[in-house]
Amino acid sequence: MTTSTNLNASGVDHDLPEVVIVGRPNVGKSTLLNRILGRREAIVEERPGVTRDRKAVEADWRGREFTVVDTGGWLASGTELDQKVSRQSENALDNAAVVLFVVDATVGVTDEDAQAARVLRSSDRPMFLVANKVDHDGQSNDIWDLVRLGLGDPFPVSAIHGAGVADLLDAIVDALPEPDTSGHRLTSPEEAGATSERTFSIALVGRPNVGKSTLFNRLLGEERSVVHDMPGTTRDAVDTVVDTEIGQVRFIDTAGMRRKSRISEDTEYYSVVRSLKAVDKADVALLVLDASEGVTQQDQRLAERVDAAGCPIVVILNKADLLSTDQREDLTDQLHRKLGFLPDGGVHRISALSGKGVQKILPSLRSALEAYQVRAPTRKVNDIVRLAQQSQPAPGGARILYSTQGATDPPTFTLFANRNIPDHYLRYIERSLRDDLDLGPTPIKIRVRRRSE
């Protein structure tokens, strides 16, 4: 499995040049990203460390398209988590066409700025020193002390108000490499849909600290999300498209979702909102549970929310290698009692840390995706429903006269009946369709229309 490209939720063209934003924490990198895009894409809060993973989004200026990559705060020293975040920033430089080194003009040159500048000076990529937080003309003279960083004249900007950002974008576009006119550019998603197979989105969801990012990195085969044993490390949904044995797949690593009553910070609120948006757009969800903690009430509520989104769910029991025989039996009982509302499908007991059992996930995803697109002939649908009614007639004289499948993604069936069909009988028909069409964990939509005999 090889990494093809890193994408944001709307899909980023990996052939576009990358403009990478780096700098120490809390200098306004995410605010600058949002200003360039003209919308609130990155989570912004006046506190260091909010951005931890790389985030890539498409932008354009003067008709020139490029990808902007926001990185976590770059620190030369600090905790283990700080060091991992800093490595993510350094890794982002490998693919950069242009680098924006953002400093806080109100603070001046810090030791961290100076150490980062020494690393950046060794790069042969176009580099712009961005003096952020120049919010009024009286601060303009203060920026020239930044020249001693050895990265050229600073660009004074106010990311929060937008001042100076247009001039900076003009310079960025002028420094970008010439666009590829050889005809090998990746087509848009609409164009690609007509000529190549669809790229499916797989969202990894779960409570904080259950191992989503570790599994995400294991599936990708590289360290893409920051992994640490402190809950809440992933703040934004991070997308990466990879070529796998089942085709091209977009994996989405989402922030951990807590109960609404436990969400006390604005930052975490926006993280949860974006995680839920990622689930709504996903074709399949990997629901990651911590097997050592069992199925919690939070897991149950999250499963209900994902199930309501209408995409197949594959349950991943991470850290299963830590369980005793009795604990494994108890966990199986919990799955039946607390998650019994989910369609029958694959449940995988894995260790994301060691990789044990992870190789079985992709085949399950293949089955889920194939079932998600199943289109059954009308004759077969009617045969299944007819045999189900012969085996167990509906109560009260209700009868399904005709059945057809009207849509896929997920399979959607329309039943024409002579009167209202009770909910419990519709569940019986759903089970019959699921079993005979081998739909596994794929959700089914059933619509009933009244029709006279």
FENNOR-V945718 format. One record per helix or strand. SS is the DSSP state (helix for helix, strand for strand). FROM is the first residue (numbers start at 1). TO is the last residue. If there is no record, write none. Layout:
SS:FROM:TO  SS:FROM:TO
//
This chain:
strand:2:7  strand:18:22  helix:29:37  strand:55:61  strand:64:70  helix:80:95  strand:96:104  helix:111:121  strand:126:132  helix:137:149  strand:155:156  strand:158:158  strand:163:163  helix:165:175  helix:189:195  strand:200:205  helix:212:220  strand:238:244  strand:247:253  helix:260:262  helix:266:281  strand:284:290  helix:291:293  helix:297:308  strand:312:318  helix:320:322  helix:325:338  strand:347:349  strand:351:351  strand:356:356  helix:358:372  helix:378:391  helix:395:397  strand:400:407  strand:412:417  helix:423:437  strand:445:450
//
